[in-house]
Amino acid sequence: MAYLTKNIQSESTLTKLIQQAFPERKLENFRELTEGYFNIAYEVSFDDGTASILKIAPHPKVTVMTYEQNIMESEVRSMRLVAQKTHVPVPRVEFYDPSCQWCSAPYFFMEKLKGESLSTRKSRLTPQEVNDVYSLVGSLTKEINQITNAYFGYPGLKKFQGENWYEVFCEMLKAVMMDAEKESIDLKISSRELLDLLDKDKNLFLEVVTPRLVHWDIWDGNIFIEDGRLTGIIDWERCLWGDPLMEVGFRSYAQSPDFLRGYGIGQLTEEENRRILWYDLYLLMIVAQEHVYRKYETADSYDWATTLLGKKYIELNPK
């Protein structure tokens, strides 16, 4: 799909980028990959049988949501960090160029993983194979979350960094609200009431004292498998230093018992479940805006997100 954030390049530019990264390899062909929703990506094949994946950031003149600014740097940095500090299967970063000398935006090449996304293969797996994948994802997610940092927030955005998780999360939430206001997007809930409620729940967030690496986007489309086995996790661009309960596997509307088992959590506390609701709201507020910022063909994602957003808000603030 030709979404607004997909920075389509000419054949000559793509050839230059490939030659810049792999001067000793002979290009055979390349093709656009269409599963993603934000960056444009290409599979690049060489005559020796090897392949690489090229990702290009949105054009700098394209308006993106606040949290999406400078996230390619976050992705590359996070992938390298995870490869260095864990056993989590992550594509190797082969070349990264943030200079914009050869292209209108930063880009990088990464190792091509074997297999296909779980969302593509899921219908062909047995129930037990799916359960096993989710359990492994749970244990790998926990391993990612063991990487710690000195500050909370988004790696590529200094204005959203700090030592207090409540204060950082509050600023992140306000930024999403401002994004919606800027594009006149009705989120169907009161921003003012939400911030008042967040202030009342302040002590819940004070429990989070250690900034941990959060992938924040490990859904079926970003889990690669081959022959029923996990081969890697992709799309690290939304990584941040925060509360592990932000991970997709903890979303209250999509929790998998196998994920929780793999992660090593038996029962969540009342305080943890309430923080999970806050992270539900934050994510849903973002999803509700993507159809505008990326110019989707339909508002289906908006309808889904705002409907669920209303339900989760009521759970958080029953009257």
C-alpha positions in Angstrom: 0.0 0.0 0.0 1.3 3.5 -0.9 0.8 5.0 2.6 2.0 8.6 3.0 4.9 7.7 5.3 6.3 5.2 2.8 9.2 7.0 1.2 9.2 5.5 -2.3 12.5 5.8 -4.2 13.4 5.6 -7.9 15.2 2.5 -9.3 18.3 4.6 -9.8 18.4 5.8 -6.2 17.8 2.3 -4.8 20.6 1.0 -7.0 23.0 3.7 -5.5 22.0 2.8 -2.0 22.7 -0.9 -2.6 26.0 -0.2 -4.2 27.0 2.1 -1.3 26.3 -0.6 1.2 27.5 -3.6 -0.7 30.2 -2.4 -3.2 31.6 -6.0 -3.7 28.3 -7.7 -4.3 26.5 -7.9 -7.6 22.8 -6.9 -7.5 20.3 -9.3 -9.1 17.0 -7.6 -8.3 14.9 -6.0 -5.6 11.2 -5.9 -4.8 9.0 -3.8 -2.4 7.7 -5.6 0.7 4.1 -4.6 1.4 3.3 -6.0 4.8 4.6 -2.9 6.8 2.5 0.2 7.5 5.2 2.9 8.2 8.6 2.6 6.6 9.0 1.4 3.0 11.0 -1.8 2.8 12.6 -3.7 -0.1 14.0 -7.2 -0.4 17.4 -7.0 -2.2 18.7 -10.2 -3.9 22.3 -10.7 -5.0 23.7 -13.1 -7.6 25.5 -15.2 -4.9 22.1 -16.3 -3.5 22.2 -13.9 -0.5 19.6 -11.3 0.3 19.2 -8.2 2.5 16.3 -6.1 3.6 16.4 -2.3 3.0 14.3 0.0 5.2 13.9 3.7 4.4 12.5 6.3 6.8 9.7 8.7 5.8 10.6 11.8 3.9 11.5 14.6 6.4 8.8 16.8 5.0 6.1 14.2 5.8 4.3 14.9 9.1 4.5 12.0 11.5 3.2 11.5 15.0 5.4 13.0 17.7 6.6 9.6 19.0 7.5 8.5 15.5 10.2 11.3 15.1 13.7 9.9 14.7 12.6 6.3 15.3 14.9 4.8 12.7 17.9 5.7 14.9 16.0 4.0 17.8 15.5 0.9 15.8 19.1 0.5 14.7 20.4 1.2 18.2 18.0 -1.2 19.8 18.7 -4.0 17.4 22.4 -3.7 18.0 21.9 -3.6 21.7 19.6 -6.7 21.8 22.1 -8.6 19.6 24.9 -7.7 21.9 23.2 -8.4 25.2 20.7 -11.2 24.7 20.1 -14.4 22.8 16.9 -13.0 21.2 17.0 -13.7 17.4 17.2 -10.3 15.8 18.3 -9.4 12.2 21.9 -8.3 12.0 22.2 -4.6 11.0 24.5 -4.7 7.9 24.7 -1.0 7.0 23.2 2.2 8.4 23.4 5.7 6.8 21.6 8.5 8.7 23.4 11.2 6.6 20.7 11.7 3.9 23.5 12.2 1.4 22.4 9.4 -1.0 18.7 9.5 -0.1 16.1 11.9 1.2 16.0 10.1 4.6 18.0 7.7 6.8 18.0 4.1 5.7 19.6 0.8 6.7 20.1 -2.7 5.5 19.5 -5.7 7.7 19.9 -9.5 7.4 16.9 -11.2 5.8 15.3 -13.7 8.2 14.3 -17.2 7.2 10.5 -17.9 7.0 7.5 -15.7 7.0 5.6 -13.6 9.6 3.3 -15.5 12.0 0.3 -13.5 10.7 1.0 -15.1 7.2 1.7 -18.6 8.4 -0.6 -18.9 11.4 -3.5 -20.6 9.6 -1.1 -23.4 8.5 0.1 -24.1 12.1 -1.3 -26.6 14.6 -2.8 -25.1 17.8 0.1 -26.5 19.7 2.6 -24.9 17.4 0.9 -21.5 17.8 0.9 -22.0 21.6 4.6 -22.9 21.6 5.4 -19.8 19.5 3.6 -17.5 22.0 5.3 -19.1 24.9 8.7 -18.6 23.3 7.8 -15.0 22.5 7.0 -14.5 26.2 10.4 -15.8 27.3 12.2 -13.7 24.6 10.2 -10.6 25.6 11.3 -11.0 29.2 14.9 -11.3 28.0 14.5 -8.0 26.1 13.1 -6.4 29.2 16.1 -7.4 31.2 18.2 -4.7 29.4 18.2 -1.6 31.6 19.0 2.0 31.2 19.6 5.2 33.2 16.5 7.0 31.9 13.0 6.4 30.8 11.5 7.4 27.4 12.1 7.2 23.7 15.8 6.7 22.7 15.7 9.2 19.9 13.6 11.9 21.6 15.3 13.8 24.4 12.2 15.7 25.3 10.6 12.5 26.4 13.4 11.3 28.6 13.6 11.4 32.4 14.3 9.5 35.6 10.7 9.4 36.7 8.4 7.1 34.8 5.2 8.8 35.8 6.4 12.2 34.5 7.7 10.7 31.3 4.5 8.7 30.6 2.5 11.8 31.3 4.4 13.7 28.7 4.0 10.9 26.2 0.3 10.8 26.7 0.0 14.6 26.3 1.9 14.4 23.0 -0.5 11.9 21.6 -3.4 14.2 22.7 -1.7 17.1 21.0 -1.2 15.0 17.8 -5.0 14.3 17.7 -5.8 18.0 18.4 -3.5 19.1 15.6 -5.3 17.0 13.0 -8.8 17.4 14.5 -9.1 13.7 15.3 -11.9 12.9 17.8 -10.7 10.3 20.2 -14.2 10.0 21.7 -12.8 10.5 25.3 -12.1 13.7 27.3 -8.4 14.5 27.4 -8.9 16.7 30.4 -10.7 14.0 32.4 -8.0 11.5 31.3 -5.2 13.6 32.7 -7.0 14.2 35.9 -7.5 10.5 36.3 -3.8 9.9 35.5 -2.9 12.3 38.3 -5.0 10.3 40.7 -3.2 7.1 39.6 0.2 8.6 40.0 1.3 6.2 42.7 0.8 3.2 40.4 3.6 4.4 38.1 5.9 5.2 41.0 6.3 1.4 41.4 8.2 1.4 38.1 11.7 2.5 39.1 14.0 0.7 36.6 13.9 1.8 32.9 13.7 -1.4 30.9 13.9 -1.9 27.1 10.4 -2.4 25.7 9.9 -3.6 22.1 6.3 -2.5 22.2 5.4 -4.0 18.8 5.7 -7.7 19.1 2.5 -8.7 17.3 2.0 -11.6 14.8 3.3 -9.5 11.9 6.6 -8.9 13.5 7.3 -12.5 14.6 9.0 -14.6 11.9 8.7 -18.4 11.8 9.9 -21.3 9.6 8.6 -24.9 9.9 6.7 -23.9 13.0 9.7 -22.4 14.8 10.5 -18.8 15.6 13.4 -17.4 13.5 13.4 -13.8 14.6 11.6 -10.7 15.7 11.6 -7.6 13.5 10.5 -3.9 13.6 12.3 -2.5 16.6 11.6 1.1 15.7 9.1 1.7 18.5 11.5 0.6 21.3 11.5 2.7 24.4 12.8 2.6 27.9 9.8 2.0 30.1 7.5 -0.5 31.9 7.6 -4.0 30.5 3.8 -4.1 30.9 3.6 -1.9 27.8 4.6 -5.0 25.7 1.9 -6.2 23.2 1.7 -9.5 25.0 0.2 -7.8 28.1 -2.5 -5.9 26.3 -5.7 -6.7 28.2 -7.7 -7.3 25.0 -5.1 -9.6 23.5 -3.4 -11.5 26.3 -2.3 -15.1 25.6 -1.9 -17.5 28.5 1.0 -19.0 26.7 2.8 -15.7 26.5 2.3 -15.1 30.2 3.5 -18.6 30.9 6.6 -18.1 28.8 7.2 -14.7 30.4 7.0 -16.4 33.9 4.0 -14.5 35.3 1.3 -16.4 37.0 -1.1 -13.8 38.2 -0.9 -10.0 37.7 -1.6 -7.7 40.6 -4.5 -5.3 40.8 -2.0 -2.4 40.4 -0.3 -4.1 37.3 -3.7 -4.7 35.7 -4.6 -1.0 36.1 -1.3 0.1 34.6 -2.0 -2.3 31.7 -5.3 -0.4 31.1 -3.3 2.9 30.9 -1.0 1.4 28.3 -4.0 0.0 26.4 -5.4 3.6 26.2 -2.0 5.0 25.1 -1.7 2.5 22.3 -5.3 2.8 21.2 -5.1 6.6 21.0 -2.2 6.2 18.6 -3.9 3.5 16.5 -6.9 5.8 16.2 -4.8 8.5 14.5 -2.8 6.4 12.1 -5.4 6.5 9.3 -5.0 10.3 9.2 -1.2 10.6 9.5 -0.5 7.7 7.1 -3.5 8.3 4.8 -5.0 4.9 5.0 -7.7 4.1 2.4 -10.3 3.5 5.1 -11.0 4.6 8.7 -11.5 1.0 9.8 -8.5 1.2 12.3 -10.0 4.4 13.7 -13.4 2.8 14.3 -11.9 -0.3 15.9 -9.5 1.7 18.1 -12.0 4.3 19.3 -14.7 1.7 20.1 -12.2 -0.3 22.2 -10.8 2.9 23.6 -14.2 3.8 25.0 -14.6 0.4 26.6 -11.2 0.5 28.2 -11.8 4.0 29.5 -15.0 2.8 31.2 -13.0 -0.1 32.8 -10.5 2.5 34.0 -13.1 4.9 35.2 -16.4 3.2 35.9 -19.2 5.5 37.0 
